[in-house]
Amino acid sequence: MCENKCLLLIYVTYPITGQSRSSIFSFHCAYNASTDMAQRCKWKQEDLVRALEDIECNKISFRHAAAKYDIPKSTLCDYVSGKVEVGRKPGPPSVLSIAEEKKLVEYAIEMSRIGYGRTKQQILETVQKILKKDGRENPFRDDKPGNKWWKLFVQRHTELSLRVPEPLQQARALSCTSEAIARWFTDFEQFVDTHDLKDKPHHIWNADESGFPLSPKSGKVVTCSSSRAVYGVTGNTKEQITTLCAVSAAGVVIPPMHIFSGERFRGYNPMNNCVDGAYFGRSQKGWISTELFYGWIANHFTRHVRERPTLLLVDGHACHIDVEVSKFCRDNQIYLYCLPPHTSHVTQPLDVSFFKPLKVAWVKACNSFSLDHPGSFVDKKVFAEIFRNAWIDSVRMSSIVNGFRGSGIYPLNPSAIQPEKLGPSAPYSTSLPKPRPTLNEKSLCDLEALMKPDTVQLYSKRHNEGYDVETDELYLVWSKLKKLTISENSQASFEKEIPIPKSQQNVSTALKEVLTYPHPPSRPQKNGQTSSLPKHLSGDQVVQFLEERQRKKIQEEEDKAKRKEERERKKKEREVE
């Protein structure tokens, strides 16, 4: 800018001719235009609203407001006189009004929160339906916006982004409600207090199984840019090996159990180079069974876990609910406790922070094996060795402890479960949804969960009275998070008050008809036996229930065998006649 000014002074010192006057004039116009574009809209919309409020309510002058908020005086005059509407952005208006775009953004965010997120193509088709139904003029081909409109739409609404959703079964969305989680934690807290396990992380364990495919996806490969067909040769099986893991709230992990398919190990030893102390089993299809789970608890879990009593958290899989398993746990002071149904993705520590890094390391280990052994594939013979590498690379005490903390199991804190994870259950929940906390609010909540209630009250009193203690580092961190949270909430509440121009407030009926939300399906009928089963699976009540169910099952099989013999006897008598 200084260089331009010097050039202007040089022109002025020369005698003015027709040609030079024209040059000076064109340069002067270009300079003003570039300066105006550089200075345009450098202020924030919130500052503009505050400045107009000070002018109208506090009766300050235009010049004073312009200096205070760094907004040109002429701009303030245009807004006060009504020449320019508050909230109106420069340039031609968009196809949808500001109010309509706001409704569309709220719809997209809410649909994503409850597990029915819309893709970019679906949003464009939604706008197409609105324009067709409304009969509104637009520059789009067949009333469908293109990539340019989408790019500008996302720029106008920076709170939107494209993400890859995680698949979630409808049964989990139906069951994982805030009410169900709160009821389970109430019973669980009472159980932990009764058996004096609240402050004993070495006595609290979680066990669960997961599958590790022998042919995982390799990801993108390097090839010729003109190639039209790219293949990746894999093994001839889609089999996976089931692995049972157990971890404690203190960050301790015992060696895993691997379950192979088939009746025998033919031509290979599955234990070659395995994880030290690993336990092995086999079943017809390679899945966990009641017999395998009983053998794991009796021969493996009790050998590595010596603390008694021990609380073992499991999901409601059928193999965990067995009379022999319950009796063994009862006799050996192992409290087998069932997690709420279809909620293991948020309440089970292994699913929260353990299995995901282990599976990422498993894929990495398989890719390393393929790199070192071109043309070879991962099979049962080398599974244990490759899994050992993934186990060493991924298993960390910190991730185990974070899993128990994130699921609210230890320290016992139901609010530790992130509200976003309960979003898909909103259509089935009877309570009003809570607003989503910010990152600072989450950090403050996690910090207060680790503090004593008396300390939180003391810090709140200090904060309200307005004095700091420089020697207390924990208070300084808490106070900073508290101030940031209050600042974010006040800023968010003010941003909601920014007015929308009158010309952009209209919302067509077509938009209201197109933006529809899913209706929750009717809840399936619950099995009376399963719903009445207590959560303490190794208690006397459950043992009696399972013994009665076993007797009934044996009686039904005997009656069935008698009916079959009777049918065969009658058939032989008819043949003789």
Secondary structure, DSSP 4 states (H G I P E B T S, - for coil): -HHHHHHHHHHHHSPP-HHHHHHHHHHHHHHHHHHHHHHTT-S-HHHHHHHHHHHHHS---HHHHHHHHT--HHHHHHHHHTSS-TTPPSSSPPSS-HHHHHHHHHHHHHHHHTT-PPPHHHHHHHHHHHHHHHT---SSGGG---HHHHHHHHHH-TT----PPPP--HHHHHH--HHHHHHHHHHHHHHHHHTT-TT-GGGEEEEEEEEEESS---------TT-S-------S---EEEEEEEEETTS-BPPPEEEEESSS--SS-TTTT--TT-EEEEESSS---HHHHHHHIIIIIHHH---SSEEEEE---GGG--HHHHHHHHHTTEEEEEPPTT-HHHH-HIIIIIHHHHHHHHHHHHHHHHHHSTT----HHHHHHHHHHHHHHH--HHHHHHHHHHTTTTTT-GGGS-GGGGGGGGGG-SSPPPPPP-HHHHHHHHHHHHS-HHHHHHHHHHHHHT---TT-HHHHHHHHHHHHHHHHHHHHHHHTTPPPPGGG----HHHHHH---PPPPPPPPPPHHHHTS-SBTTSHHHHHHHHHHHHHHHHHHHHHHHHHHHHHHHHHHHHH-
